[in-house]
Amino acid sequence: MINSVKNKDTTGNYSVKPQAAVSDESISNAIHLTIPVEYEGLRLDRALAKLLPNWSRSRLQIWIAENRVLLNGQITTVKQLVWGNEHIEIFPLNSASESPYTAEAIHLNIIEEDDTLIIINKPAGLVTHPGNGNWQGTLLNALLHHVPELKNVPRAGIVHRLDKNTTGLLAVAKTIAAQTSLVRQLQQRTVKRVYLALVLGEIKQAGSIDAPIGRHPIHRTKMTVTSKGKPARTNYQVIENFEGCTLLECSLETGRTHQIRVHLSNIGHALVGDPVYGGKPGKTAQAIAQILINFPRQALHAQKLALIHPRTEQFNQWEITAPDDINDLLLALRQYSKSIRAE
C-alpha cells in the first residue's frame, strides 16, 4: 500500500501525495485523467473502467484500495461518485507479476519506433496475444524481449489485434500514457485502419456493411452477425476485378473481432482462403478455382494505419505493401486474365 503525506500548498490547502512506497518508475508512469462530464453520477471504479478498458475493473478497485488513485489530489474510495471534470492520478503497480508472460527472442519487422510507439508489420502465422492454446510464440512474447519495460504496461502495450493469419500494420504503445491515448482514439474512432481483402465473387461497386457482430451462439470460437451483437461498420471500395473474385480496400469504423471476415462472408463474399468463414469459388474456370482454393490463409492485409501520435499530438500515417503470398496470388490472377483476353 502507498504511504502518503499531507502537504500544505501556498493557498493553505492540503493535498495527499504518494511517498517512497511508490517507485520512481511508477511515478513517472503515472496516468493523469479528467473525468468527462457525461460520467456524472458514476462510481469512481466504473468511470475508470470506462476510461481505461485495458485494465480490469477489479484491478482498478485494488489500486483504489491501495491508495494508488488520487481524486483531485486526495485519497479516495471505490464508491466515490464523480460529477465531471475531476482530476485523477493513477500510480500503477510496476512489477513482473503484472505480466505473467515470458519474453521470447522472436523476430519483429519494425517499421518505425520511438520512445512512445512501435509500428510493426505482422507476418502471417504470428498470434498477437497469448490465449486459446497459443501461450507462447506470440507477438506479446516478442515485445517483452524487445522492450523488457513493457512488462509494466498492460498487454505489453498492445491496443488492437490482427488475426493470426492476417498480415500488416499494428501499433504498440511503449508507455501507459501512450496506451491510454491510443485506447481513447480507438474508442473515438479516430484511428484509421485500411485493409486489402481478396474476396470470392464479383463486386462491381463500393458499399458499406452496417451489421452488429457478436459471439456465435453455438460455435463459441466464431463471431456472427446478430441483433445481440455490438455495432459494427465496414466500408469497402473495389480496387480490381478478376475472374471469380474481387480485390477490395476495406476501412473500419469499428474494431470488432473478425469484423471484415464476418461482414464480407455475411453478404456472400467471403475472403479467399478463410478457413472459418470462407466458401467455395462460384462458377468459374477450373484453373482459377484451383488457384483460389490453394491459397492457405485468409487473403487479408492491414495496409494502412493512421493515428494521432500520443506524445507529439501530430497526425501520423503508415502504409505497407502486401506480403509476397498475396502479391503472388494477385499476379497469378492477372496473368490468367491476360491469357483469357489474348485468346
C-alpha positions as CSV (number, residue, x, y, z in Angstrom):
1,M,0.0,0.0,0.0
2,I,1.2,3.5,-0.7
3,N,2.4,5.6,2.2
4,S,1.1,9.1,1.9
5,V,1.6,12.5,3.5
6,K,-0.4,15.7,3.6
7,N,1.5,18.7,2.0
8,K,0.3,22.2,2.6
9,D,0.4,24.4,-0.5
10,T,0.6,28.1,-0.9
11,T,-3.1,28.5,-0.6
12,G,-3.2,26.8,2.7
13,N,-4.9,23.7,1.3
14,Y,-3.7,20.1,1.9
15,S,-3.2,17.5,-0.7
16,V,-2.2,13.9,-0.5
17,K,0.8,12.6,-2.4
18,P,2.4,9.2,-2.5
19,Q,5.7,8.7,-0.7
20,A,8.5,6.3,-1.2
21,A,6.4,3.1,-1.3
22,V,5.7,4.0,-4.9
23,S,8.8,3.5,-7.1
24,D,10.2,6.4,-9.2
25,E,9.3,4.4,-12.2
26,S,5.7,4.1,-11.1
27,I,5.5,7.9,-10.5
28,S,7.0,8.5,-13.9
29,N,4.3,6.2,-15.4
30,A,1.5,8.0,-13.6
31,I,-1.7,8.3,-15.5
32,H,-3.4,11.7,-15.5
33,L,-7.1,11.8,-16.4
34,T,-10.0,14.2,-16.3
35,I,-13.5,12.7,-15.7
36,P,-15.8,13.5,-18.6
37,V,-18.9,15.5,-17.6
38,E,-21.1,12.7,-19.2
39,Y,-19.9,10.4,-16.4
40,E,-21.8,12.4,-13.8
41,G,-23.1,10.2,-11.1
42,L,-21.0,7.2,-11.8
43,R,-19.0,5.4,-9.1
44,L,-15.2,6.1,-9.5
45,D,-14.4,2.5,-10.3
46,R,-17.0,2.4,-13.1
47,A,-15.8,5.6,-14.5
48,L,-12.2,4.5,-14.5
49,A,-13.1,1.1,-16.1
50,K,-14.7,3.1,-19.0
51,L,-11.7,5.3,-19.4
52,L,-9.1,2.5,-19.1
53,P,-10.5,-0.6,-20.7
54,N,-7.1,-2.2,-20.9
55,W,-7.3,-2.9,-17.1
56,S,-10.0,-4.9,-15.4
57,R,-12.4,-3.2,-13.1
58,S,-11.2,-5.5,-10.2
59,R,-7.6,-4.4,-10.7
60,L,-8.7,-0.7,-10.7
61,Q,-10.6,-1.4,-7.5
62,I,-7.5,-2.9,-5.9
63,W,-5.4,0.1,-6.8
64,I,-8.1,2.5,-5.3
65,A,-8.0,0.4,-2.1
66,E,-4.2,0.6,-2.1
67,N,-4.4,4.4,-2.4
68,R,-2.8,4.3,-5.8
69,V,-5.6,6.5,-7.2
70,L,-6.0,10.2,-6.2
71,L,-9.0,12.2,-7.0
72,N,-8.3,16.0,-7.0
73,G,-5.1,15.2,-5.1
74,Q,-7.0,13.2,-2.4
75,I,-7.1,9.5,-1.5
76,T,-10.5,8.2,-2.3
77,T,-12.7,5.1,-2.3
78,V,-14.2,2.7,-4.8
79,K,-17.7,4.0,-4.1
80,Q,-16.8,7.7,-4.5
81,L,-19.2,9.3,-7.0
82,V,-17.8,11.5,-9.8
83,W,-19.5,14.6,-11.3
84,G,-17.3,15.5,-14.1
85,N,-14.0,17.5,-14.5
86,E,-12.3,15.8,-11.5
87,H,-8.6,15.3,-11.9
88,I,-7.4,11.7,-11.5
89,E,-3.9,10.5,-10.8
90,I,-3.2,6.8,-11.0
91,F,0.1,5.2,-9.9
92,P,0.1,1.7,-11.5
93,L,1.8,-1.1,-9.7
94,N,5.0,-1.9,-11.6
95,S,6.1,-5.4,-11.1
96,A,6.7,-8.5,-13.1
97,S,3.6,-10.0,-11.7
98,E,1.6,-7.5,-13.8
99,S,2.7,-9.5,-16.9
100,P,2.7,-13.3,-16.3
101,Y,4.0,-13.9,-19.8
102,T,7.6,-14.8,-20.7
103,A,9.9,-12.8,-23.1
104,E,10.9,-14.7,-26.2
105,A,13.5,-13.8,-28.9
106,I,11.1,-13.7,-31.8
107,H,12.0,-11.5,-34.8
108,L,9.9,-8.4,-35.3
109,N,9.5,-6.5,-38.5
110,I,9.6,-3.0,-37.1
111,I,8.5,-0.2,-39.5
112,E,9.1,2.7,-37.0
113,E,9.9,3.0,-33.3
114,D,10.4,5.9,-30.9
115,D,10.2,6.3,-27.1
116,T,6.4,6.1,-27.3
117,L,5.3,3.9,-30.2
118,I,6.3,0.8,-32.1
119,I,4.7,0.2,-35.5
120,I,5.0,-3.4,-36.6
121,N,4.4,-5.2,-39.8
122,K,3.0,-8.5,-38.5
123,P,3.5,-11.6,-40.6
124,A,1.0,-14.4,-41.2
125,G,1.2,-17.1,-38.6
126,L,2.0,-14.9,-35.6
127,V,-0.6,-14.8,-32.9
128,T,-1.0,-11.3,-31.4
129,H,-1.7,-12.2,-27.8
130,P,-1.5,-15.4,-25.8
131,G,-4.7,-17.4,-25.4
132,N,-6.7,-20.3,-26.9
133,G,-3.8,-22.7,-26.7
134,N,-1.2,-20.2,-28.0
135,W,0.5,-19.3,-24.8
136,Q,4.0,-18.9,-26.3
137,G,5.5,-17.7,-29.5
138,T,3.2,-14.7,-29.8
139,L,3.7,-11.0,-30.6
140,L,3.3,-10.2,-26.9
141,N,6.2,-12.6,-26.0
142,A,8.4,-11.0,-28.7
143,L,7.6,-7.5,-27.5
144,L,8.6,-8.4,-23.9
145,H,12.0,-9.5,-25.2
146,H,12.4,-6.4,-27.5
147,V,11.4,-3.9,-24.8
148,P,11.6,-5.6,-21.3
149,E,9.9,-2.5,-19.7
150,L,6.7,-3.4,-21.5
151,K,6.1,-5.9,-18.6
152,N,4.8,-2.8,-16.8
153,V,2.3,-1.9,-19.5
154,P,-1.0,-3.9,-19.7
155,R,-0.9,-6.4,-22.6
156,A,2.7,-5.3,-23.3
157,G,1.3,-2.2,-25.0
158,I,-0.9,-4.0,-27.5
159,V,-4.1,-2.0,-28.1
160,H,-5.6,-3.7,-31.1
161,R,-5.1,-7.0,-32.7
162,L,-4.7,-8.7,-36.1
163,D,-5.9,-12.3,-36.5
164,K,-3.1,-15.0,-36.6
165,N,-3.1,-15.2,-40.4
166,T,-3.8,-11.6,-41.2
167,T,-0.7,-9.6,-42.1
168,G,0.1,-5.9,-41.8
169,L,0.4,-2.8,-39.6
170,L,-0.2,-2.9,-35.9
171,A,0.6,-0.2,-33.3
172,V,2.1,-0.9,-29.9
173,A,2.3,1.7,-27.0
174,K,5.6,1.7,-25.1
175,T,4.2,3.6,-22.1
176,I,1.0,3.6,-20.1
177,A,0.3,7.2,-21.1
178,A,0.6,6.3,-24.8
179,Q,-1.6,3.3,-24.4
180,T,-4.3,5.3,-22.7
181,S,-4.1,7.8,-25.6
182,L,-4.4,5.1,-28.3
183,V,-7.3,3.3,-26.5
184,R,-9.2,6.6,-26.4
185,Q,-8.5,7.2,-30.1
186,L,-9.9,3.7,-30.8
187,Q,-13.0,4.4,-28.7
188,Q,-13.5,7.7,-30.5
189,R,-12.9,6.0,-33.9
190,T,-10.1,8.4,-34.9
191,V,-7.6,5.6,-35.6
192,K,-7.8,4.9,-39.3
193,R,-7.2,1.3,-40.5
194,V,-7.4,0.2,-44.1
195,Y,-7.1,-3.4,-45.4
196,L,-6.7,-5.1,-48.7
197,A,-9.1,-8.0,-49.0
198,L,-9.5,-10.5,-51.8
199,V,-13.0,-11.9,-51.7
200,L,-14.9,-14.6,-53.6
201,G,-17.3,-13.4,-56.3
202,E,-17.5,-10.3,-58.3
203,I,-18.4,-6.9,-56.6
204,K,-18.9,-4.0,-59.0
205,Q,-19.3,-1.0,-56.8
206,A,-18.3,0.4,-53.4
207,G,-20.5,-0.1,-50.4
208,S,-20.9,-0.2,-46.6
209,I,-21.9,-3.1,-44.3
210,D,-23.6,-1.9,-41.1
211,A,-24.4,-5.0,-39.1
212,P,-23.9,-5.8,-35.4
213,I,-21.3,-8.6,-34.6
214,G,-21.4,-10.9,-31.6
215,R,-20.3,-14.3,-30.4
216,H,-21.8,-17.2,-32.4
217,P,-24.5,-18.9,-30.1
218,I,-23.3,-22.4,-30.9
219,H,-19.7,-22.2,-32.2
220,R,-18.1,-20.1,-29.5
221,T,-14.8,-19.6,-31.3
222,K,-16.7,-17.9,-34.2
223,M,-18.3,-14.5,-34.5
224,T,-21.5,-13.8,-36.4
225,V,-23.9,-11.1,-37.4
226,T,-26.5,-10.9,-34.7
227,S,-29.0,-8.4,-33.3
228,K,-27.5,-9.1,-29.9
229,G,-24.0,-8.1,-31.0
230,K,-22.1,-4.8,-30.8
231,P,-22.5,-2.2,-33.6
232,A,-20.0,-2.7,-36.5
233,R,-19.5,-0.9,-39.7
234,T,-17.2,-1.8,-42.6
235,N,-16.8,0.4,-45.7
236,Y,-15.3,-1.1,-48.9
237,Q,-14.2,0.1,-52.4
238,V,-13.4,-2.0,-55.4
239,I,-9.8,-2.0,-56.4
240,E,-9.7,-4.7,-59.1
241,N,-12.0,-7.3,-60.6
242,F,-10.8,-10.8,-61.5
243,E,-12.4,-14.0,-62.8
244,G,-14.4,-15.2,-59.8
245,C,-13.0,-12.8,-57.2
246,T,-12.6,-9.1,-56.3
247,L,-9.8,-7.1,-54.7
248,L,-11.3,-4.7,-52.1
249,E,-10.0,-1.9,-49.9
250,C,-11.8,-2.1,-46.6
251,S,-11.8,0.6,-43.9
252,L,-13.1,0.0,-40.4
253,E,-15.3,2.4,-38.4
254,T,-15.3,-0.1,-35.5
255,G,-13.0,-2.8,-34.5
256,R,-14.9,-6.0,-33.7
257,T,-13.3,-9.4,-33.6
258,H,-13.1,-10.9,-37.2
259,Q,-15.1,-7.9,-38.4
260,I,-14.1,-7.8,-42.0
261,R,-14.2,-11.6,-42.3
262,V,-17.7,-11.8,-40.8
263,H,-19.1,-8.9,-42.7
264,L,-17.9,-9.9,-46.1
265,S,-19.0,-13.5,-45.5
266,N,-22.4,-12.3,-44.5
267,I,-23.0,-10.5,-47.8
268,G,-21.9,-13.6,-49.7
269,H,-18.3,-12.6,-50.5
270,A,-16.1,-14.5,-48.0
271,L,-12.4,-13.9,-48.1
272,V,-10.3,-16.1,-50.3
273,G,-8.6,-18.8,-48.1
274,D,-10.7,-18.1,-45.0
275,P,-10.8,-21.4,-43.1
276,V,-13.6,-20.3,-40.7
277,Y,-15.9,-18.0,-42.7
278,G,-14.9,-18.9,-46.2
279,G,-16.8,-20.5,-49.0
280,K,-16.1,-22.2,-52.4
281,P,-15.4,-20.3,-55.6
282,G,-18.6,-20.0,-57.7
283,K,-19.0,-21.0,-61.3
284,T,-15.6,-20.0,-62.7
285,A,-12.8,-21.6,-64.7
286,Q,-11.2,-24.6,-63.1
287,A,-7.8,-23.1,-63.2
288,I,-8.9,-20.0,-61.3
289,A,-10.9,-22.1,-58.8
290,Q,-7.8,-24.2,-58.0
291,I,-5.7,-21.1,-57.5
292,L,-8.2,-19.7,-55.1
293,I,-8.7,-23.0,-53.2
294,N,-5.0,-23.5,-52.8
295,F,-4.4,-20.2,-51.0
296,P,-3.5,-21.3,-47.5
297,R,-4.9,-18.4,-45.4
298,Q,-7.4,-15.6,-45.4
299,A,-6.3,-13.0,-48.1
300,L,-6.4,-10.0,-45.7
301,H,-3.7,-7.4,-45.2
302,A,-3.7,-4.4,-42.9
303,Q,-2.2,-2.0,-45.5
304,K,-2.6,1.5,-43.9
305,L,-2.7,2.8,-40.3
306,A,-3.2,6.4,-39.2
307,L,-3.4,7.9,-35.7
308,I,-2.5,10.9,-33.6
309,H,0.9,10.4,-32.0
310,P,0.4,10.3,-28.2
311,R,3.5,12.4,-27.5
312,T,3.7,14.9,-30.4
313,E,-0.1,15.0,-31.0
314,Q,0.7,15.1,-34.7
315,F,-1.3,13.0,-37.2
316,N,0.9,10.1,-38.4
317,Q,0.2,7.6,-41.1
318,W,2.0,4.5,-42.4
319,E,1.5,2.2,-45.4
320,I,3.0,-1.2,-46.1
321,T,2.8,-3.2,-49.3
322,A,1.1,-6.6,-49.3
323,P,3.3,-9.7,-48.5
324,D,4.7,-11.9,-51.2
325,D,2.0,-14.6,-50.9
326,I,-0.8,-12.1,-51.6
327,N,1.2,-10.4,-54.4
328,D,2.0,-13.8,-56.0
329,L,-1.7,-14.7,-55.8
330,L,-2.7,-11.4,-57.5
331,L,0.0,-11.9,-60.1
332,A,-1.4,-15.3,-61.0
333,L,-4.9,-13.9,-61.3
334,R,-3.7,-11.1,-63.6
335,Q,-1.7,-13.5,-65.7
336,Y,-4.8,-15.7,-66.1
337,S,-7.0,-12.7,-67.0
338,K,-4.4,-11.6,-69.6
339,S,-4.2,-15.0,-71.2
340,I,-8.0,-15.2,-71.5
341,R,-8.1,-11.8,-73.2
342,A,-5.4,-12.9,-75.6
343,E,-7.4,-15.9,-76.8
